[in-house]
Amino acid sequence: MKNFRFYITIIIAYSCCTLTSPTHSMDTIIHTIDDIMHENLHTLHQELETLAETLTPKLVKHISNHEESTITNNPHRLKETNILHSTSISHEEQQYLKERLPIVKAALEKMLQRPLKNEHVPKIAFITSGGGYRAMLCTTGSLCAAQELGLLDAITYITALSGSTWAVAPWISTKKPILEFKDYLQKCAAKSFFDLTKEEKLLIAHIIAVKKIYEQPRTLVDPYGDLLANRLLEALGDLRQNTYLSDQATIIENGSYPYPIYTVTDGREHQTDPTWYEFTPHTVRNFTHNIHIPTWAFGRTFKKGQSTNDAPEKPLGYILGTCGSAFAANIETIVKSVIKNKPLQEDIKTITHPIATHRPLHFCAKVSNYMYKMENLDNTGLSKKKHLKLVDAGLTCNLPYLPVSGICKERAPEILFFLDASAGHIGGELHKVAMDAKKHNLHFPEIDLTDIDKKTISIFKDEKNTNAPVVIYMPRISDKELWEKNKTNSEFKNYQLSGFDLNHETDHGFCATKHFHYTPEHSSQVMDQTMFNMITSKQAIIDTLNWVIDRK
């Protein structure tokens, strides 16, 4: 959120104009911000739209002749689907858990060097934060460290939002071993985000044309997602724009990966507590109201709970763009993130209060509402609009805790690893999580934020409540003393962490959230830092795992 400092002048002007004259030329102000932030995106958007216009007639002809692969190769095209109300996980996720359990058990036995014949096998979740490319690289480094420790195969769930989705989803979809994926991602991050070859533009234009045929709305999230898919799914070649989240169902079905849960929130204005949505390889769910559809149906139009067309699933790139749409922050969020001086913050909040939930940038994803015209939802407003607006869940809380919080009892891990690459005050997002747990009456240990920004690992337990999960918190920090103590160890001989300060680079340097280009040296430092932090915490992690197992 550090890249929003220039907003404050605009926000105050926006506030004054709205409060004194609602009919004032607000569009001029908003378009000015759009031009500042998204000049490249707008230009590319226009170019690709024009190219798509030339392709659309050809696609229509191909479709009529049953030759258009994006549509005719859709294995779900002829399926009808209804939405489902349920607090339970899907049958497919239940089956996944059965496949994953022996893998988790074997990994824990090997890591802990003890048999688990009759002992309880704990459920472990990684909860990974947002933060643009920084979060993508930090998350990848942590996954690599987990592989080195033997922990990666012991994880059952991994939840992601914003930048961490850009690590987790491409890792699974490219099917690369995590250490190989680390090298691959480093090369991706070194390439310019906006540079496209003619062939790459044609791949994107083709997807735009398909959306036009089905009259699907496009916002700036669409070209943003197209660019993310082009860069981060490059290993998939010509299929990078035709890769889908539901494709991950077959990749994970044998339990070989942690179960991924990607998250966004409702982007409608005038909401103080936005609804969360989760995307898994099997279902898309309104988590607050427990309303599901199959993931392959995300993109279809619905009415009264039934699909009304055969539109193909939204591409994975669209999910990446939606999850990372932090530019859609509302005014209240921007003020809190940018203004650290409390008296000044309160003064600005007083001015902006009547429009606190307004979003200066129109950067929401806009997709067909699968709850449209459903009964028993009128009081929520969810059934009244033909389209959903979805935004980066990090704008609500930058740690996607709720899907594995215990609200869904079939998930409920005993150990929660919070891997926090968030900008801003370290520990602030964990505090939000603790408040969410309290609000939902969930079991959660007491969190002590004292010096949490000085430790590479903090562990919180409730020894009196066996239902409370253990919380392991690992933030984005560089501990110079820890590095000096361990830098001569052979396992760290290739790490270049001397003089590197991840916290400083996040606040003032190349790790700012707005940066979409990292040199190989810089991306190595970020990934190596989170690898180093976890590897040097090995004994603390092992002791905690043993404690949880023995407690049961």
Sequence and secondary structure as in RCSB ss.txt:
>XXXX:A:sequence
MKNFRFYITIIIAYSCCTLTSPTHSMDTIIHTIDDIMHENLHTLHQELETLAETLTPKLVKHISNHEESTITNNP
HRLKETNILHSTSISHEEQQYLKERLPIVKAALEKMLQRPLKNEHVPKIAFITSGGGYRAMLCTTGSLCAAQELG
LLDAITYITALSGSTWAVAPWISTKKPILEFKDYLQKCAAKSFFDLTKEEKLLIAHIIAVKKIYEQPRTLVDPYG
DLLANRLLEALGDLRQNTYLSDQATIIENGSYPYPIYTVTDGREHQTDPTWYEFTPHTVRNFTHNIHIPTWAFGR
TFKKGQSTNDAPEKPLGYILGTCGSAFAANIETIVKSVIKNKPLQEDIKTITHPIATHRPLHFCAKVSNYMYKME
NLDNTGLSKKKHLKLVDAGLTCNLPYLPVSGICKERAPEILFFLDASAGHIGGELHKVAMDAKKHNLHFPEIDLT
DIDKKTISIFKDEKNTNAPVVIYMPRISDKELWEKNKTNSEFKNYQLSGFDLNHETDHGFCATKHFHYTPEHSSQ
VMDQTMFNMITSKQAIIDTLNWVIDRK
>XXXX:A:secstr
 GGGTTHHHHHHHHHHHHHH TTS HHHHHHHHHHHHHHHHHHHHHHHHHHHHHHHHHHHHHHHTT  HHHHT T
TTT   B EE SS  HHHHHHHHHHHHHHHHHHHHHHTS  SSS    EEEEE   HHHHHHHHHHHHHHHHHHT
 GGG  EEEE GGGHHHHHHHHHHT  HHHHHHHHHHHHTS SS   HHHHHHHHHHHHHHHHTT    THHHHH
HHHHHHHTGGGGGGTTS  GGGHHHHHTTS S EEEEEEEE  SS SS  EEEE SSEEEETTTTEEEEGGGTTS
 EETTEE S      HHHHHHHHT GGG  HHHHHHHH   HHHHHHHHHHHGGGTT  SS   EEEE TTTT T
T GGGTTTS SEEEEEEGGGT SS  GGGSSSSTTT  SEEEEEE  SSSTTHHHHHHHHHHHHTT        T
TGGG S EEE  TT TTS EEEEEES   HHHHHHHTTSGGGTT   TT  HHHHHHHSTT TT     HHHHHH
HHHHHHHHHHTTHHHHHHHHHHHHHH 
